[in-house]
Amino acid sequence: MLADSGQIREWVAIGSDISDRKQAEQKVQELNQILEQRVIERTAQLAAANESLQGAKTAAETASRAKSQFLANMSHELRTPLNGILGYTQLLLKDSHSQIQRERLAIVQQCGEHLLDLVNDLLSLAKIEAQKLELYSQPLHLPTFLQGVADMCCLSATSKQLQWCYDAAEIDSLNAWVLADDKRLRQVLLNLLSNAIKYTESGGITLQVNLLSQTQERLFLKFRVTDTGIGIASDEIERIFQPFEQGDVCWQRHIEGTGLGLAISQRLVQLMGSQLQVTSELGRGSTFWFDLELPLSLECYLPQENSQENQFIVGVAKPAPRILVAEPLDRERLILVNFLDSLGFLINTASDSAILQDKVTVFEPQLLVVAEELLSLEPAIQSQLHQQLQAQEVKMITLATKELAEPNQPLVAASDAFLSKPIRFQRLLDTISELLPIEWIYANPTTKIYPKFVALSASAGYARDKNSLIPPPPAELERFYKLAYKGDIKGLREQAAQLEQEPCYGEFARTILTLARNFQEKEIRQLIDRFRQ
């Protein structure tokens, strides 16, 4: 306090002890330092963990790619001997006259086809996982396509005494042509139907295709496959769409298959822009379905009215065309040579690219049937061979193991047609017919060709009125007649299935199968009577 003179007269001091606060601040600072250190340590741990996870992810992706590559390589290696097995089986079936031989060879062929299906599943999965599988759309007559799928599965279903229902009346009435990948769509439907038949012991199978809506440019369809089989537990629904998985029902362990069908079907349907869905109840059955949007096609390909496709080709009229078969594998080259030579073609062969070039010059073929791998040449040599083929007007069929490995190669791109191995002889002949102006020689040219039997009931699903039926030998006809007289539907189906292996009698056998699956024994007898007279 100040006096009047301005001097300090007295003063008052106030003190405060801040030691506790200072200690608290110091403690907080220490804790912050500890926390910061822990954050640094934790960040380092997370970085190390992320690095480890990234390494594990990279390793898993590498392993997955290696697995896919392994599956693709193994599938190719398995297909190679299968090509020989199925090719020589076709040759033996063509030349066998004994019924017992044909039956045994048919079994060999069926087993080979089954193994080929399994191998193709592995290859399809590998291509899907490698994101190399593409869809190839082309004009497709939808009613004919669906009827073909139904016919393929009907016999399998009825042979297990299952009721078979095919309902696509709306589609039939449209008579529409659409743009679709028929191979992949067929693969999906056959996978679903074969699974339904495989896992159903009683009841029935239904294939239903409905028109949801349509515009001037598109159809919106629902495909549905229903069965009364074992069903799927709710906790297994997701698992069945995973590769190599099957439902975990103990008594189905005997059922064959890789467990790839649904996984492949799901991914194919996704490629088509949809999703495969399922509802199921354990012990009651399942329904699989998917919706599909298909563009309408402005193009259509109508069959020729007077086609002789159902007759059995036994040779080619002279002058016979010259065909050069270029295939590196001896056994596969020999299959083609044996088959084409037996029909009277003038054949020459090449086992490597150098010989191929020489033979094109010396032999002057009209048609070159060549394995894709022999077209992998140096650019300059490719160009030279391409020009030579063009100058000589040589048609070219390229043979591929599955999908074309290098479709953009000039020689591959210049091919007139492509066939996948194993080669189906009928497809080969059809392709040759399209490329060369040739005249075929048919079996028994003096035999009367009867018109196809038209008097099928409406329930049979189709009428045959454009082509001709070739009846089997009289002894075979008598066997069919006796089975029909006794009402032995199972026997009729089995006998017709065996006869169907013979190309020239295939249409007759399929007509019998259609009548038999509709229990039309009387109509079968009437049909056979026409050929007995």
C-alpha positions in Angstrom: 0.0 0.0 0.0 1.3 3.5 -0.8 1.6 6.5 1.5 0.6 10.1 0.5 4.1 10.7 -0.4 4.0 7.8 -2.8 6.3 5.6 -0.8 5.3 2.1 0.0 3.8 2.1 3.4 3.1 -1.6 3.7 2.6 -4.7 1.5 0.7 -7.9 1.5 2.0 -11.1 -0.1 -0.1 -14.1 -1.2 1.6 -17.5 -1.9 0.4 -20.7 -3.7 1.9 -24.2 -3.7 1.9 -25.5 -7.4 4.0 -28.5 -6.8 1.0 -30.9 -7.2 0.1 -29.3 -10.5 3.7 -29.5 -11.7 3.8 -33.2 -10.8 0.5 -33.8 -12.5 1.7 -32.1 -15.7 4.9 -34.1 -15.6 2.8 -37.3 -15.1 0.6 -36.4 -18.1 3.7 -35.7 -20.2 5.1 -39.1 -19.2 1.9 -40.8 -20.1 1.7 -39.1 -23.4 5.2 -40.2 -24.2 4.3 -43.8 -23.2 1.1 -43.6 -25.3 3.0 -42.3 -28.3 5.5 -45.1 -28.0 2.7 -47.6 -27.8 1.1 -46.1 -30.9 4.4 -46.3 -32.7 4.9 -49.9 -31.7 1.3 -50.8 -32.6 1.6 -49.1 -35.9 4.7 -51.1 -36.6 2.9 -54.3 -35.6 -0.1 -53.5 -37.9 2.3 -52.7 -40.7 4.1 -56.0 -40.2 0.7 -57.8 -40.0 -0.5 -56.1 -43.2 2.7 -57.0 -44.9 2.3 -60.5 -43.8 -1.4 -60.6 -44.9 -0.4 -59.1 -48.3 2.3 -61.7 -48.6 -0.2 -64.5 -47.8 -2.7 -63.0 -50.2 -0.1 -62.9 -53.0 0.9 -66.4 -52.2 -2.7 -67.6 -52.2 -3.3 -65.8 -55.6 -0.1 -67.4 -57.0 -1.2 -70.8 -55.7 -4.6 -70.3 -57.2 -3.1 -69.4 -60.6 -0.8 -72.4 -60.3 -3.8 -74.6 -59.5 -5.7 -73.2 -62.5 -2.7 -73.7 -64.8 -2.2 -77.2 -63.4 -5.9 -78.1 -64.0 -5.7 -76.6 -67.6 -2.5 -78.6 -68.3 -3.8 -81.8 -66.8 -7.1 -81.4 -68.7 -5.2 -81.1 -71.9 -3.0 -84.1 -71.1 -6.1 -86.2 -70.3 -8.0 -85.1 -73.4 -5.1 -86.2 -75.7 -5.5 -89.9 -75.1 -9.3 -89.6 -74.9 -9.2 -88.2 -78.4 -7.7 -91.5 -79.6 -10.1 -93.6 -77.5 -13.2 -91.9 -78.8 -11.9 -91.7 -82.3 -11.1 -95.4 -82.7 -14.3 -96.3 -81.0 -16.2 -94.4 -83.7 -14.2 -96.2 -86.3 -14.9 -99.6 -84.7 -18.7 -98.8 -84.4 -18.7 -97.9 -88.1 -17.2 -101.2 -89.1 -18.8 -103.5 -86.5 -21.6 -105.8 -87.7 -22.1 -107.9 -84.6 -24.8 -106.7 -82.2 -22.8 -107.8 -79.2 -19.7 -105.9 -80.5 -21.8 -102.7 -81.0 -23.2 -103.0 -77.5 -19.7 -103.3 -76.0 -18.3 -100.5 -78.1 -21.2 -98.3 -77.2 -20.4 -98.8 -73.5 -16.8 -97.9 -74.2 -17.9 -94.8 -76.0 -20.3 -93.8 -73.2 -17.6 -94.2 -70.6 -15.2 -92.2 -72.7 -17.8 -89.4 -73.2 -18.4 -89.4 -69.4 -14.7 -89.0 -68.7 -14.5 -86.3 -71.3 -17.3 -84.4 -69.6 -15.4 -84.5 -66.3 -12.2 -83.3 -68.0 -14.1 -80.5 -69.8 -15.5 -79.4 -66.4 -12.0 -79.1 -65.0 -10.9 -77.1 -68.1 -14.0 -74.8 -67.9 -13.3 -74.1 -64.3 -9.6 -73.3 -65.0 -10.6 -70.9 -67.8 -13.3 -69.2 -65.6 -10.9 -68.7 -62.7 -8.2 -67.4 -65.1 -10.9 -65.0 -66.5 -10.3 -66.4 -70.0 -13.7 -67.8 -70.8 -15.8 -65.7 -73.2 -19.3 -66.1 -74.6 -19.8 -66.4 -78.4 -23.3 -65.5 -79.4 -24.8 -66.7 -82.7 -28.3 -67.0 -84.1 -30.2 -69.7 -82.3 -33.7 -71.1 -83.0 -34.9 -71.2 -79.4 -37.7 -73.8 -79.7 -35.5 -76.3 -81.5 -32.6 -75.7 -79.1 -34.8 -76.3 -76.0 -36.5 -79.4 -77.5 -33.0 -80.8 -78.2 -32.0 -80.3 -74.5 -35.3 -81.8 -73.4 -34.8 -84.9 -75.7 -31.3 -85.4 -74.4 -32.5 -85.6 -70.8 -35.8 -87.3 -71.2 -34.4 -90.8 -71.7 -32.2 -90.5 -68.6 -35.2 -89.5 -66.5 -37.5 -92.1 -67.8 -34.9 -94.8 -67.6 -35.0 -94.2 -63.8 -38.8 -94.5 -63.9 -39.1 -90.8 -63.2 -41.9 -88.6 -64.6 -40.6 -86.2 -67.2 -42.2 -82.8 -67.9 -41.1 -80.3 -70.5 -43.1 -77.1 -70.5 -42.1 -74.4 -73.0 -45.4 -73.8 -74.8 -45.0 -70.0 -74.8 -41.6 -70.3 -76.4 -42.8 -72.7 -79.1 -45.6 -70.3 -80.0 -43.1 -67.5 -80.6 -40.9 -69.5 -83.0 -38.2 -67.0 -82.2 -34.5 -66.8 -83.3 -32.3 -65.2 -80.6 -28.6 -64.4 -80.2 -27.0 -66.6 -77.6 -24.0 -68.8 -76.9 -25.8 -72.1 -77.5 -22.9 -74.2 -76.2 -22.7 -72.5 -72.8 -26.5 -72.2 -72.3 -26.8 -75.9 -73.1 -24.0 -76.6 -70.7 -25.9 -74.8 -67.9 -29.2 -76.5 -68.6 -27.7 -80.0 -68.9 -25.8 -79.5 -65.7 -29.0 -78.6 -63.8 -31.0 -81.4 -65.4 -28.4 -84.1 -64.9 -28.0 -83.1 -61.3 -31.8 -83.2 -60.9 -31.9 -86.7 -62.4 -28.9 -87.8 -60.5 -30.3 -86.9 -57.1 -33.9 -88.0 -57.6 -35.0 -91.6 -57.0 -38.7 -91.1 -57.3 -41.2 -88.5 -58.5 -40.3 -86.4 -61.4 -38.2 -83.8 -63.2 -39.6 -80.6 -64.8 -37.9 -78.3 -67.3 -39.9 -75.1 -67.6 -39.1 -72.0 -69.7 -41.4 -69.0 -69.4 -41.6 -65.7 -71.3 -41.6 -62.9 -68.7 -41.9 -60.1 -71.2 -40.7 -59.1 -74.7 -39.9 -56.0 -76.7 -39.3 -55.6 -80.4 -35.6 -56.4 -79.8 -35.4 -58.7 -76.8 -37.0 -61.6 -74.9 -36.9 -61.9 -71.1 -37.1 -65.5 -70.1 -37.1 -67.6 -66.9 -35.5 -71.0 -67.0 -36.6 -73.3 -64.2 -35.5 -76.9 -63.3 -37.5 -78.7 -60.6 -37.0 -82.1 -59.0 -38.5 -84.2 -56.2 -35.1 -85.4 -55.1 -33.2 -85.4 -51.9 -33.2 -81.7 -51.5 -30.6 -79.5 -49.9 -30.2 -78.4 -46.3 -30.5 -74.6 -45.8 -27.0 -74.4 -44.3 -25.5 -76.1 -47.5 -27.2 -73.8 -50.1 -24.2 -71.5 -50.4 -21.6 -74.4 -50.3 -23.0 -76.2 -53.3 -22.0 -73.4 -55.6 -18.4 -73.8 -54.5 -16.0 -75.9 -56.7 -15.6 -79.6 -55.8 -18.5 -79.4 -53.3 -21.6 -81.7 -53.1 -24.4 -81.9 -50.6 -23.4 -83.8 -47.4 -26.0 -86.5 -47.4 -24.4 -89.8 -46.4 -26.4 -92.1 -48.7 -25.5 -90.2 -51.8 -21.8 -91.0 -51.6 -22.1 -93.4 -54.5 -23.1 -90.6 -56.9 -20.4 -89.8 -59.4 -19.1 -86.4 -60.4 -16.5 -83.7 -59.6 -18.8 -81.4 -57.8 -18.0 -78.7 -60.4 -21.4 -78.5 -62.3 -23.1 -75.9 -60.1 -20.0 -73.8 -59.6 -19.5 -73.7 -63.4 -23.2 -73.1 -64.1 -23.3 -70.2 -61.6 -20.3 -68.5 -63.2 -21.6 -69.1 -66.7 -25.0 -67.6 -65.8 -23.2 -64.6 -64.2 -21.3 -64.2 -67.5 -24.7 -64.1 -69.2 -25.7 -61.3 -66.9 -27.9 -63.2 -64.5 -27.7 -65.2 -61.2 -28.5 -68.8 -60.6 -30.8 -69.2 -57.6 -32.2 -72.1 -55.7 -35.0 -73.0 -53.3 -34.9 -76.4 -51.7 -36.3 -78.4 -48.8 -34.4 -81.4 -47.5 -36.2 -84.6 -48.5 -38.7 -82.8 -50.7 -36.7 -81.6 -53.7 -35.2 -78.5 -55.3 -35.9 -75.8 -57.8 -33.0 -74.0 -59.6 -33.8 -71.0 -61.8 -32.4 -68.0 -63.5 -33.7 -65.1 -65.7 -32.1 -64.3 -69.0 -32.4 -61.4 -71.4 -31.7 -62.6 -75.0 -31.6 -60.3 -78.0 -33.7 -61.3 -81.0 -31.8 -62.3 -84.1 -32.3 -60.7 -87.5 -30.7 -63.8 -89.1 -32.0 -67.4 -89.2 -30.7 -70.5 -90.8 -33.4 -72.8 -92.2 -32.7 -76.5 -92.9 -32.9 -77.7 -96.5 -36.1 -79.4 -97.3 -34.6 -82.3 -99.2 -31.6 -82.8 -96.9 -30.1 -86.3 -96.9 -28.5 -85.8 -93.5 -30.2 -88.8 -91.9 -28.7 -91.2 -94.5 -25.6 -93.1 -93.7 -22.6 -91.9 -95.8 -20.4 -94.8 -97.1 -18.2 -93.0 -99.6 -17.5 -90.0 -101.9 -18.2 -90.0 -105.6 -15.3 -89.7 -108.0 -13.3 -87.7 -108.7 -12.5 -87.8 -105.0 -11.1 -84.6 -103.5 -7.5 -84.4 -102.2 -7.2 -83.9 -98.5 -4.0 -83.1 -96.6 -4.2 -84.1 -92.9 -1.6 -82.3 -90.8 -1.5 -83.5 -87.2 1.6 -84.0 -85.0 0.2 -86.8 -82.9 0.5 -90.2 -84.8 -2.6 -91.8 -83.3 -4.9 -88.8 -84.0 -3.5 -88.4 -87.5 -4.1 -92.1 -88.1 -7.7 -91.8 -86.9 -8.5 -89.1 -89.5 -6.6 -90.9 -92.2 -8.4 -94.2 -91.6 -11.8 -92.6 -91.6 -11.4 -90.3 -94.6 -9.5 -93.0 -96.6 -12.3 -95.5 -96.0 -14.7 -93.1 -97.7 -12.5 -92.8 -100.8 -10.8 -89.5 -100.4 -7.3 -89.1 -101.7 -5.2 -88.6 -98.5 -1.8 -87.3 -97.8 -0.3 -86.4 -94.4 2.1 -84.1 -92.6 3.4 -84.5 -89.0 5.2 -81.1 -88.7 5.2 -77.6 -90.1 8.1 -78.1 -92.5 6.4 -81.2 -94.1 3.1 -79.3 -94.2 4.6 -76.6 -96.3 6.2 -79.1 -98.7 3.0 -81.2 -99.0 0.9 -78.1 -99.8 3.2 -77.5 -102.8 3.6 -81.1 -104.0 0.3 -82.7 -103.2 -1.9 -79.6 -104.1 -4.7 -80.5 -101.7 -8.2 -79.1 -102.1 -8.8 -79.2 -98.3 -6.3 -78.9 -95.5 -7.3 -80.4 -92.1 -4.6 -79.1 -89.7 -4.0 -79.1 -86.0 -3.8 -75.6 -84.5 -0.3 -76.1 -83.1 1.2 -76.7 -86.6 0.1 -73.1 -87.6 2.4 -71.5 -85.0 5.1 -70.4 -87.5 7.4 -67.5 -87.9 5.5 -64.4 -89.3 7.3 -64.6 -92.6 6.6 -68.3 -93.0 3.0 -67.8 -92.0 2.6 -65.1 -94.6 4.2 -67.3 -97.3 2.0 -70.3 -96.5 -1.1 -68.1 -96.3 -0.5 -66.7 -99.7 0.2 -70.2 -101.1 -3.1 -71.5 -99.7 -5.0 -68.6 -101.1 -3.3 -68.9 -104.5 -4.2 -72.6 -104.7 -7.7 -71.9 -103.3 -7.2 -74.5 -100.6 -10.0 -74.7 -98.0 -8.8 -75.1 -94.4 -10.3 -76.8 -91.3 -8.4 -76.0 -88.0 -8.5 -78.6 -85.2 -8.3 -77.3 -81.7 -8.1 -79.2 -78.4 -10.9 -77.0 -76.8 -10.9 -73.3 -77.4 -8.5 -71.7 -79.8 -5.3 -70.9 -78.0 -4.2 -68.1 -80.4 -7.3 -67.1 -82.5 -5.6 -63.9 -83.8 -2.8 -65.8 -85.7 -3.1 -65.0 -89.4 -3.4 -68.6 -90.5 -5.8 -69.5 -87.7 -7.9 -66.4 -88.5 -7.9 -67.4 -92.2 -9.4 -70.8 -91.5 -12.7 -71.6 -93.2 -13.9 -73.8 -90.3 -12.9 -74.9 -86.8 -13.6 -78.2 -85.1 -12.7 -79.1 -81.5 -11.2 -82.4 -80.5 -12.2 -85.2 -80.1 -13.4 -85.0 -83.7 -17.0 -86.1 -84.3 -17.1 -87.8 -87.7 -20.5 -86.5 -88.6 -19.5 -82.9 -87.8 -16.4 -83.4 -89.9 -18.5 -84.7 -92.9 -20.9 -81.8 -92.5 -18.1 -79.3 -92.6 -16.5 -80.9 -95.6 -19.9 -80.8 -97.4 -20.0 -77.0 -96.7 -16.5 -76.4 -98.0 -16.2 -78.7 -101.0 -18.6 -79.4 -104.0 -18.8 -83.1 -103.5 -21.3 -85.9 -104.0 -21.8 -88.4 -101.2 -22.5 -92.1 -101.7 -25.1 -93.4 -99.2 -25.8 -96.8 -97.8 -28.3 -99.0 -99.7 -29.0 -96.4 -102.4 -31.7 -98.6 -103.8 -33.5 -99.0 -100.5 -36.8 -97.1 -100.4 -36.6 -94.1 -98.1 -39.9 -93.9 -96.2 -41.3 -90.6 -95.0 -41.0 -89.9 -91.3 -43.9 -91.1 -89.2 -46.2 -88.2 -88.5 -48.9 -89.8 -86.4 -47.4 -88.8 -83.0 -49.8 -87.7 -80.3 -49.6 -84.0 -79.2 -48.0 -85.1 -76.0 -45.0 -86.4 -77.9 -44.0 -82.8 -78.3 -43.0 -82.7 -82.0 -43.9 -84.1 -85.5 -41.5 -85.4 -88.0 -42.6 -84.5 -91.5 -39.7 -83.1 -93.5 -37.1 -85.8 -93.8 -37.0 -89.6 -94.0 -36.7 -92.6 -91.8 -34.4 -95.5 -92.6 -35.6 -98.7 -90.9 -33.1 -101.2 -89.4 -32.8 -104.7 -90.7 -35.9 -107.0 -90.5 -34.6 -109.0 -87.5 -34.2 -105.7 -85.6 -37.7 -104.6 -86.6 -39.2 -107.9 -85.3 -37.5 -107.3 -81.9 -39.1 -103.9 -81.7 -42.5 -105.2 -82.7 -42.4 -108.0 -80.1 -41.4 -105.6 -77.3 -44.2 -103.2 -78.3 -46.7 -106.1 -78.5 -45.7 -107.1 -74.9 -45.9 -103.5 -73.7 -42.2 -103.7 -72.6 -41.5 -99.9 -72.5 -38.2 -100.3 -70.8 -37.0 -102.9 -73.3 -38.1 -100.6 -76.2 -36.1 -97.7 -74.8 -33.0 -99.9 -74.2 -33.2 -101.4 -77.7 -33.8 -97.9 -79.3 -30.9 -96.4 -77.3 -28.6 -99.1 -78.8 -29.8 -98.6 -82.3 -29.3 -94.8 -82.0 -25.5 -95.5 -82.0 -25.9 -96.4 -85.7 -25.9 -93.0 -87.6 -28.1 -94.3 -90.4 -30.8 -95.5 -88.1 -30.5 -92.7 -85.5 -33.7 -90.9 -86.6 -35.7 -94.1 -86.5 -34.4 -94.9 -83.0 -35.3 -91.4 -81.8 -38.8 -91.7 -83.1 -39.2 -95.0 -81.2 -37.9 -93.4 -78.1 -40.3 -90.5 -78.4 -43.3 -92.9 -78.8 -42.0 -95.1 -76.0 -41.6 -92.3 -73.5 -45.2 -91.5 -74.1 -46.3 -95.2 -73.7 -47.6 -95.4 -77.3 -47.1 -99.1 -78.0 -49.9 -99.1 -80.5 -48.3 -96.3 -82.6 -44.9 -98.1 -82.4 -46.5 -101.3 -83.8 -48.2 -99.2 -86.6 -44.9 -97.6 -87.4 -43.1 -100.9 -87.6 -45.9 -102.4 -89.7 -45.2 -99.8 -92.4 -41.7 -101.1 -92.8 -42.7 -104.8 -92.5 -45.0 -104.6 -95.5 
